[in-house]
Amino acid sequence: MDNQNQNVLDDDRIGQLLLKLSLPAFFGMAVMTLYNVVDTIFIGHYVGPLGIAGLSIVFPVQMLSIGVGQMIGMGGASLISRLIGARNIPRAERVLGNAIIPIILLSVIIMLAGLANVDFWLMLIGASESILPYARDYMTIILIGMFFMTIAMTLNILIRAEGNARVSMIGMIVGAVSNIILDAIFIIPLHMGIKGAALATVIAQLISVVYLMSYYFSGKSFLKIHSRNLIVEWNILKSILAIGIASFARMTASSLSIVLVNIMLVAYGGDFAVSAFGIINRIMMFAIMPGIVIGQGLQPVLGFNYGAKRYNRALRAIKIAITAATACCVVVFLVLYFIPEPVIRIFTTDSELIALGSYAAKRIFFALYLIGFIMVGSIIFQSIGKAVQSFVTAIARPVLFLIPLILILPRFWQLDGVWLAFPITDALTFIVILALFIPQIRELKGADLLTEKR
């Protein structure tokens, strides 16, 4: 990256640029996803199904933290990419500075609110009496370290927004590898069980934050952190929140939907059903990853070219991203739908849990091939600063469809109703995003024609 003259995003080779940004995001996110997956594998083998259920109950709280990080990160990233495209570097650096202080304050608020009454929150989000001790041990430590989790998420997105996906990837890998090593130490020889898994996650996130902050303070970053930019400007913060609120709404609503899923699973299937969903949810994180990382690779490319009024390149980037994401998700669907059992066995040796998890996977992943378009489509509106469309696409899947279906379908089909809510939700969300996507593409094509005439 040439810090003085040209940003890495200023490249006509759109396909290669997307690959350059998406591959590091993929490897980084794949390793980062191991945070929860490795915890689940270790707990499944060394604690048991109730330990997995405890992780599943706490996961919505972790999603809330991720949502806060994405709110500031995605809102700031959208502004930063467009400002770099418009060659307004001083303004982009003010946005960077204005993203740091709010995320620190919000992280502390979440931590204190959660620690005030851990048992109350756990019972509220679906923990049964048998699951509660495991969930309590895990959540208490996770809340203490939530500060690092949220900041790491934000910094990863902001660094990627300036075109440096490699540093973002390394930051995620450093944290995840640390998590795996510490899991093995705390859980196996030290016999710390679920507390060890939580402690490993917190320390790993701290390591990730230290690495990512060192990138900015080393002088190698394209954008610099200046003390004068750390003073929050309301106009900048308002712009960050206007775009980023879509990410927060998506994660918050997704968190709420998982809480409701856990409550319905306890009611219609018991603790084992919660354990099965805990495993499926970890697999789902990998299953939807192609759509997410390609969308992450698209965000800076699309934001830069939209800000630079290069609409033809923006359209090419969208086409390539959607095609690639859909192709990847079709392959993942074929694996998880037709041969789910070997994947479930990675997490547990319990035959009853394997059977229930395999049965659930065939229903939950029935429409997985649509996820690529859904994920990339929702990122498009954030990348170009369309706040209303961003918000609609963010809440469509969890709020408009999944939550109502989770509440309605089990009344007719019991446990099957919970599983079937997911593919029906995916199909309906696909329709909504497609309806918003078509007019946006027409608008970009019209803008491209006007630019060519000039």
Beta strands, then each sheet from edge to edge (+ up, - down):
end
